[in-house]
Each structure stands twice: as structure tokens, then as C-alpha cells.
Amino acid sequence: MDTEANTAASTPARMVEAVTPQRHGQRRWVQPSNFAFAARQALVPVVGLEAGHAALCLPLAFVPFGDGMTLAALVGLDPQTNLFVDLDGRWLAPYVPAKLRSHPFVLAPTAEGSHVLCVDESSGLIRDDGVGELIVDAEGKLAAPVQQIFDFLIQAESSQAVTQKICAALRAAGVLEPWPLTVESGGASHPVGGLFRVSESALNALPDEAFLELRRAGGLPLAYAQLVSMHNLNALGTLAHARAQSAAHRQAVAPPKGDLDLSFMESDTLRFT
């Protein structure tokens, strides 16, 4: 898996526009009812502040990002599939990464070095029929819930920058190594390339001064979170197997065209948390 390129390729084309009173003053938005929008993301960025929570239920890996590296949750075995989003769009883990909690809003950098709030108008969540919540209030300012999302995104962006610096420190210390990962599912092997992990032996072999320098850089919590998270790899194989079984079941019970639709009688999709 070519991590950076495939992450971009796995994301459907979006129409992202800056939020302005002129464009969004009369429009509204509705919150997503599920995570189907992330169903084709095999990697989800994770920032340092949430790494400890994410590591308890998601496998984490270091991935190339620009000229450096960043941290991401590995949620699929191929670039087009997020195994933690089931066929009904439900999220199948106790923790949801921050990156997915602000949809359909995102940040975009400005030439001055700040950020502007944008919204994905191709998400199907922006309404012109009066349904939903205000985006911009009567005074031309962000409505209170949208302002909260904006503040959340600014905090996440700040943590992302810190996370990248920590990843650079881990890399400079020589404790990151390629992760030649193969996941077994349904009797088949799935190689996943382009990932990096912490080398526990290299971390333990650091001289005292280098270890203290890495601690001062904030590298130890991120390193240990990634090491702990590797125990969640089995979940990917389990979810892949459950996905295949669920898809086969749905195909088997799908009613012929023109017949009465009895899909409401289907059993719920298996959930692994």
C-alpha cells in the first residue's frame, strides 16, 4: 500500500468551499447519521493528543507525509476499504479519530499562515430547503455549533503540527523502521506496504542522553502508543472476514426485482468493538 498516494486516491472527489455569509447565510447543514463518508479511507490521521485512546482499539502506524512522517490508524487492508465502517455505515470501534468527527467541515490554510473554515458541499449534508442547523447566524458570524467545530479543528491542526515534530524526533533518533505487514484473513494473506513502526529493540538500546532527549521531545508516549496498538492488528483480519460473510449474506437474501422488499427482516451485521 503506497500510503500517501493511496489515501488520496481512495477519497472520492469533494467540492470544498470556504464558509462565508454570502454563500452560506441562507443554507443549513445536517449532522452525518453514519460514517459512510469514510468507508473508502484505509488510513485515518491520528494526532498525538488522541494516540493513547486510539491505541486501545485501532492499529496505529507511522506513514510518509510531505517531507516527513505522521501517525495514522490503519483501518483497511486495501486503499479502497475502511473495515471499521460496516456496510450500514456504522463505526465498529469504541473510539472515533478526531479527523472523522468534524465532517463535513475541514480547515484550509491561507496565504497569511492562518486557517479558514471550509465545508464539503458534495457531502449531501448542506441543505437549501430550510432543514438542519444554521451555518452562519443573522449577524454573519459562524453559528455557535459551527464555531465549536471550527475551534475543535484549530486545536486538532495544532496537535497535528506537534505530532509531525514528534515523528521527526523519533525518526532522527533511529527508532522507526519499515513495517513489512501481512494480515491473514479467510485463509488469504494480505500484504500492506509503506508503513513504519517503532523498533522496540532500537528504542531500548538508545543511550541515556538520546533517550532523555526523545522524552523531552514528547516522543515516548507516541512510541509506546504505537507499540501497544499493534495488538489490534487481529481486528483487521476479523473484520475482513465478517465483511465478506455479511456481503454474501446480503446478496443471498436480496429479493428479486419487482418482489416485495423484505430486507427489514435481515439480521444485523456483526459488530466487533
C-alpha positions in Angstrom: 0.0 0.0 0.0 1.5 3.3 -1.1 0.2 5.1 1.9 0.2 8.8 1.0 -0.8 8.3 -2.7 -3.4 5.7 -2.0 -5.0 7.7 0.8 -5.7 10.5 -1.7 -6.8 8.1 -4.4 -9.2 6.3 -2.0 -11.1 9.6 -1.2 -13.9 10.5 -3.6 -13.7 13.9 -5.3 -15.0 16.6 -3.0 -16.3 20.2 -3.6 -14.9 22.1 -0.6 -15.8 25.8 -0.3 -14.9 28.4 2.3 -17.7 29.2 4.7 -18.9 32.8 4.1 -22.1 34.8 4.9 -22.6 35.4 1.2 -22.5 31.7 0.2 -23.9 30.0 3.4 -26.1 32.7 5.0 -29.3 31.1 3.8 -28.1 27.5 3.9 -28.1 24.9 6.6 -26.3 21.7 7.5 -27.3 18.3 9.0 -25.0 16.1 11.0 -24.0 12.8 9.4 -26.1 9.9 10.5 -23.2 7.4 9.9 -19.6 7.1 8.8 -20.3 6.0 5.2 -18.3 9.1 4.1 -15.1 7.4 5.5 -15.9 4.0 4.0 -13.1 4.2 1.4 -10.3 5.5 3.7 -7.8 2.8 4.6 -5.7 5.3 6.7 -7.1 7.9 9.1 -4.7 10.5 10.6 -4.4 10.4 14.3 -2.9 13.3 16.4 -0.7 12.9 19.4 -3.3 14.0 21.9 -5.6 11.2 21.0 -3.0 8.5 20.4 -3.4 6.9 23.8 -7.2 6.4 23.3 -6.9 5.3 19.6 -4.2 2.8 20.5 -6.6 0.8 22.7 -8.8 -0.3 19.7 -7.1 0.7 16.4 -3.7 -0.4 14.9 -1.5 2.7 14.5 1.4 3.2 12.1 3.7 5.9 11.0 3.3 6.9 7.4 5.1 9.3 5.0 3.6 12.8 5.0 5.1 15.5 2.8 8.8 15.6 3.6 8.3 13.8 7.0 6.0 11.4 8.7 2.9 11.4 10.7 0.7 9.0 12.7 -2.3 7.2 11.3 -4.8 4.5 12.1 -4.6 1.5 9.8 -8.3 0.7 9.2 -8.2 -1.3 5.9 -6.2 -3.8 4.0 -6.5 -2.1 0.7 -6.7 1.6 -0.3 -10.5 1.5 -1.0 -11.8 -0.1 2.1 -12.3 1.0 5.7 -13.0 -2.2 7.6 -14.1 -0.2 10.7 -17.1 1.2 8.8 -19.6 -1.6 8.3 -22.0 -2.0 5.3 -24.6 0.2 7.1 -22.1 2.9 7.8 -21.6 2.2 11.5 -18.3 2.8 13.1 -17.1 -0.5 14.7 -14.7 0.7 17.4 -15.1 2.4 20.8 -13.0 5.4 19.7 -13.6 7.6 16.7 -10.5 9.6 15.5 -10.8 13.4 15.7 -10.4 13.7 11.9 -13.7 12.0 11.3 -15.7 13.9 13.9 -15.9 17.2 12.2 -17.4 16.1 8.8 -18.4 17.9 6.6 -16.2 20.7 7.9 -12.5 21.0 7.2 -9.7 23.6 7.5 -7.8 25.1 4.7 -4.6 27.2 5.1 -4.4 30.8 4.0 -1.5 32.7 2.4 -1.1 34.5 5.7 -0.5 31.3 7.6 -3.8 31.1 9.4 -6.7 28.8 8.6 -10.2 29.3 7.2 -13.2 27.0 7.8 -14.5 25.2 4.8 -17.3 22.8 4.1 -17.6 19.8 1.8 -20.6 20.8 -0.3 -20.6 17.4 -2.1 -21.2 15.6 1.2 -25.0 15.7 0.8 -25.2 17.4 4.3 -25.6 21.0 3.1 -29.2 21.9 2.6 -31.1 24.7 0.8 -34.6 23.6 1.9 -34.5 25.0 5.4 -33.8 21.6 7.0 -31.0 21.4 9.5 -28.9 23.8 11.6 -27.6 27.3 10.7 -24.1 27.6 9.3 -23.9 31.3 9.6 -26.1 33.3 12.1 -28.1 36.5 11.4 -25.1 38.7 12.2 -22.9 36.9 9.6 -20.9 35.1 12.2 -20.5 31.3 12.5 -23.4 29.8 14.3 -22.5 28.5 17.8 -22.3 24.8 16.9 -20.2 25.5 13.8 -17.9 27.8 15.8 -17.3 24.9 18.2 -16.4 22.7 15.3 -14.0 25.4 14.0 -12.3 25.6 17.4 -12.1 21.8 17.5 -10.4 21.8 14.1 -8.0 24.5 15.1 -7.0 22.5 18.2 -6.6 19.3 16.1 -4.5 21.2 13.5 -2.2 22.5 16.2 -1.8 19.0 17.6 -1.1 17.7 14.1 1.8 20.0 13.8 3.2 18.9 17.1 2.7 15.3 16.1 4.7 15.7 13.0 7.6 17.3 15.0 7.5 14.3 17.4 7.5 11.9 14.4 10.6 13.8 13.1 12.3 13.3 16.5 11.5 9.6 16.5 12.9 9.3 13.0 16.0 11.3 13.9 16.6 9.0 16.9 16.6 6.0 14.6 13.8 4.2 16.3 11.4 3.9 13.3 11.7 1.0 10.9 9.7 -0.3 7.9 6.8 -2.4 8.9 6.5 -5.4 6.5 3.0 -6.2 7.5 0.9 -9.2 6.3 -2.6 -9.7 7.7 -4.3 -13.1 7.5 -8.0 -13.2 6.7 -10.2 -16.0 5.4 -7.2 -18.2 4.6 -5.6 -15.5 2.5 -2.6 -13.3 3.1 -2.9 -9.5 2.6 0.5 -7.6 2.4 0.3 -4.0 3.5 3.3 -1.9 2.5 4.5 1.7 3.0 4.1 1.6 6.8 6.6 2.2 9.6 6.6 1.1 13.3 8.7 1.7 16.4 11.6 -0.7 16.8 11.3 -1.7 20.4 14.9 -3.0 20.4 16.2 0.2 18.9 14.3 2.2 21.5 15.6 0.2 24.4 19.2 0.4 23.1 19.2 4.2 23.0 22.0 5.8 25.1 20.7 7.6 28.2 21.1 11.1 26.7 19.4 10.2 23.5 16.6 8.6 25.4 16.2 11.7 27.6 16.2 13.9 24.5 13.5 11.8 23.0 11.5 12.1 26.2 11.9 15.9 26.2 10.6 16.0 22.6 7.5 14.1 23.6 8.4 11.0 21.7 7.9 8.4 24.3 4.1 8.5 24.7 3.7 8.3 20.9 6.2 5.5 20.6 4.6 3.4 23.3 1.1 4.1 22.0 2.1 2.7 18.6 3.7 -0.4 20.1 0.6 -1.1 22.2 -1.7 -0.6 19.2 -0.1 -3.4 17.2 -2.1 -5.8 19.3 -5.2 -4.6 17.4 -4.0 -6.0 14.1 -6.1 -9.1 14.5 -9.2 -7.0 14.4 -8.5 -6.2 10.7 -8.5 -9.9 9.8 -11.6 -10.5 11.8 -13.4 -7.5 10.3 -12.4 -8.5 6.7 -13.8 -12.0 7.3 -17.0 -10.6 8.8 -17.3 -8.1 5.9 -17.1 -10.9 3.4 -19.7 -13.0 5.2 -22.1 -10.1 5.6 -21.8 -9.2 1.9 -22.5 -12.8 0.9 -25.5 -12.9 3.3 -27.0 -9.7 1.8 -26.6 -11.0 -1.7 -28.2 -14.3 -0.8 -31.3 -12.7 0.8 -31.7 -9.8 -1.7 -35.2 -10.0 -3.1 -35.7 -10.3 -6.9 -36.6 -7.0 -8.6 -40.4 -6.5 -8.5 -40.9 -8.7 -5.5 -41.9 -7.5 -2.0 -38.8 -6.0 -0.3 -38.3 -8.0 2.9 -34.9 -6.6 3.7 -36.1 -5.3 7.1 -36.1 -9.0 8.2 -32.4 -9.4 7.7 -30.3 -9.9 10.8 -27.9 -7.1 11.9 -24.4 -7.1 10.6 -21.8 -8.5 13.0 -20.1 -5.8 15.1 -16.7 -6.1 16.6 -15.7 -3.5 19.2 
